[in-house]
Amino acid sequence: MEAAETRLDTLQRVELLDGVEVQLRIAGPFLRGRAWLIDLGLKVVMIILFSIIVYLTFGSVDAGIAGGLIKLGSFGIMFFYNVIMEASEKGSTFGKRWSGLKVVTLGGGKITFGQSMVRNLLRMADMNPILPLGLFVFPSFAVGLVCALFTKRFQRVGDLVAGTLVVHTKEYQAPAMGTFSDETTERPPVNLLRDEQKVLIDYFNRGPGWSDERKVELSDHLSGLTGVKGIEGARRTVRMGRWLKFGDKEGRK
């Protein structure tokens, strides 16, 4: 039941060392790809402007010096742009910021400069195309995409090694409970194991952050317990979760 919930929702729980749980809304690879394209465009513009300035300053003196400075500056822009901006207080490049994303530690905190260096150094591993085409095809990010799609938190190689995540920055606004806004409780028809109780309590706690359709989709997995699918199954799941969480504090109606 919990596995089904995890597959359907990117709002994931992370337990910190002190036992406190935080919720992070993990960003998928395609939104991250859009942010990367925005950043790439900005880098190209920055390199062009830098090249113009260098040529105007040194081009008439020594073309070799100008060319060397342009190559050095281009590398610095392409690499350190990400490193510096992701290690900043914002935790994001301009592309990520415009896409509503940022890079954080596994516990949701600000990443260090060292973590930013590692995740960006290993971007080269993510960029490698899948062999045997690797020697002839423009870097495709195939490795990074495959790695992101097959990890629970959409982490590419650099994220896995550096211990980082890319998450949404916008506070998730819970929609109105709509058809599930009643305050009634309902005792489960059978005795439940601790893990089963936790699933129902989690459903009740996290329910306000889902649409009614999502609640129904998840509660259908619990139809063996609720005895019904659809809206009524979702209502019963909410009532049972409330009963398990509050018990007699809210009364058994």
MONOR-V614339 format. One line per field, one symbol per residue. ss: DSSP state (a for helix, b for strand, c for the rest). psi: psi as a letter, one per 30 degrees, with the letter a starting at -180 (. if undefined). burial: # if it has 24 or more other ideal C-beta (glycine too) atoms within 12 Angstrom, else .. Layout:
ss: ???
psi: ???
burial: ???
This chain:
ss: caaaaaaaccbbbbbcccccbbbbbbccaaaaaaaaaaaaaaaaaaaaaaaaaaaaaaacccaaaaaaaaaaaaaaaaaaaaaaaacccccccaaaaaccbbbbbccccbccaaaaaaaaacaaaaacccccaaaccccccaaaaaaaacccccccaaaaaacbbbbbcccccccccaaacccccccccccccaaaaaaaaaaaaaaaaccaaaaaaaaaaaaaaacccaaaaaaaaaaaaaaaaaaaacccc
psi: eeeeeeefkgjkkkklfgfkklkkjkklfeeeeeeeeeeeeeeeeeeeeeeeeeefefefejeeeeeeeeeeeeeeeeefeeeeeffleeglleeeefghllkllfggaklleeeeeefeegfeeffklklgffffkkkfgeeeeeeefgkeghkaeeeeefhllklkfkkjjklkfbfgglgllkkkflkkleeeeeeeeeeeefefglleeeeeeefffgffefgllaeeeeeeeeeeeeeeefbfefkj.
burial: #...#..#######........#######.###.##.###.##..##..##..#..............##..#...#######.###...#######.#.######.#..#...##.###.##.####............#####.##....########.########..........#....####........#.#########.##...#########..##......############.........
